[in-house]
Amino acid sequence: MLLKNTYNEFIKIIAKPRSYIGLGVLTALILVILFAMKADGSSYISFVTASFEQTLSFNGNILNGNLIAFIILQMLIVHIPLLVALVTGDLISGEAAMGTIRMLATKPISRTNIVLSKFIAGAVYTLILTIWLAFLALVVVKWMFGSGDMIVLNSSGLVILQEGDIFWRYGCSFIVAYLALLTVSSLSICLSAFAENSIGPIVSTMGIIILFTIIGSLDVTVFDSIKKFLFTTHMASWRSFFEDPINLKDIWQSIIILVVHNILLVGIAVIKFNKKDITS
Amino acid sequence: MNEPIIEVKQLAKKFGDFEAVKDVSFTVNKGDVFGFLGPNGAGKSTTIRCLLSLISPNSGSIAIFGQNLSSNRSQILNNIGSIIEKPDFYRYLSAEKNLEIFARISGSDSSKKDIQEMLEFVGLNGRGKDKVKGFSHGMKQRLGIAQTLLHKPDLIILDEPTTGLDPQGIIEVRNLILRLKTEQNKTVVLSSHQLSEIEIIANRMVIINKGKSVIEGSVEALVNEQELLLQIELNNPENAIKLLATEYPNLVVKHLYGSTIEIAVEKDMVPKINYLLVNKGFEIHSLEPKRKLEDFFMKIIQE
């Protein structure tokens, strides 16, 4: 029954126009970035490398596909959660608003399976969004700007990665980025179990992300103890794969915290939905 | 021997401090078209939602097909088709796709042919590919009935199935319900605040008021329990009232309107009154014995 309802959920997601907004917006944003880089990318690179030009000499194609893919990821990882929540925040509450939750809950499928099938469908949608991002960032961008060694500026300075040492880093980065987006999906599904309309869970999800991000960026000691447990702190962990050496311990910690968040959020959604009186 | 399909005992449900259902008990037997009657806010929908496990009752018990609902939920729901208030569908999907979705989780392996046949049964043949967002309320109601029947359940529960329908839609849905009984021998539970609907369709009923079941039994028996109201349209109604008061001092006779009088009588008095009036030269234009569920219902809920 879980698989059958998951299949139903895919049919619903595919048929809903809002499911394509995310893919469309993502494509448009990347096209805007690519246009900007094509038109004035050299100025952007000069701004980044200016402080090193007295000690280092940069030769070859610095503004290549590998660097632009990194820039795209860095810019969009803040906005993609909204695109994820737009679809996943509607999965349970949208049924309540439409009235179909009554039909669904009077069928011989357990409420736990209803929530789990929605979680699986949401996870697959998030995966498709992530794969689309990866395709645009790695395939299309490289096709337009070519490949080459990659320079990354992080808190410890400038890191230069060899061309042959980059692809696997992106692979791992997208896996961790997907896990972070999956947490956003689980959060919005969880909030969706409490709501009777779609707007509430979507806005609340973004509100929580903004709040946690602000807490995470405030340099105040009172928040130090909780910062590492906020999922937003680990949403940028994909960047760790572009450091040299890679801090695997931090990455594993992020993965564990994100997985625990997912389990807790889906668990809360299941408990809430099982106890809920459907009066809509 | 009646075989109970639904047995509800002392059901109660509170929402915060509000007691929506206080004490509801009734039994639905196999093959019944069972009317669940009550004024708005009586607790009908809450009780129906408890039967379908949409709401958890605070106390009382529900057994369906001889099994406890809370411990055999999936098994029981597998054999129930239902519409709660109004059937809502995925507006962005076609009628066929909606039926496919609900059939898939209803435990049936409905083929495209089954879906077509069901659409034909409810009068929606040729509209299967159309998106539901273009359907009228009546069409959605018929699609709702198709959805309830597709997995061939033995028990159909319909909560206010004619709400919001135009007169033609009401007749169509009512006829569909009657066909479920006559052609498919289903047990149907039908909640309504429309008395005429229950009177026409149901063979047994329970009346619920202020969260409590007030009376339960066969519709015919309950209606026959009340006295007959004889309405006579004749010339000179004032003289007729005087004559009847003289001849039958125990009768309650009143001038209803125009040239019509109303008399509360036992059935065997009707020919005697008719004979008396004709014999005394009154011209009788119409004589209508009325015994309506409406009067009985009003008496019950006002007590």
Interface residues (C-beta under 8 A of the other chain):
Chain A: M1 K4 N5 Y7 N8 I11 K12 A15 K16 P17 M98 G99 T100 R102 M103 L104 A105 T106 K107 P108 I109 S110 K275 D277 I278 T279
Chain B: F15 R49 L52 S53 L54 I55 S56 R73 S74 Q75 I76 L77 N78 I80 S82 I84 E85 K86 P87 D88 F89 Y90 R91 Y92 L93 K97 I101 F102 R104 I105 S106 G107 Q147
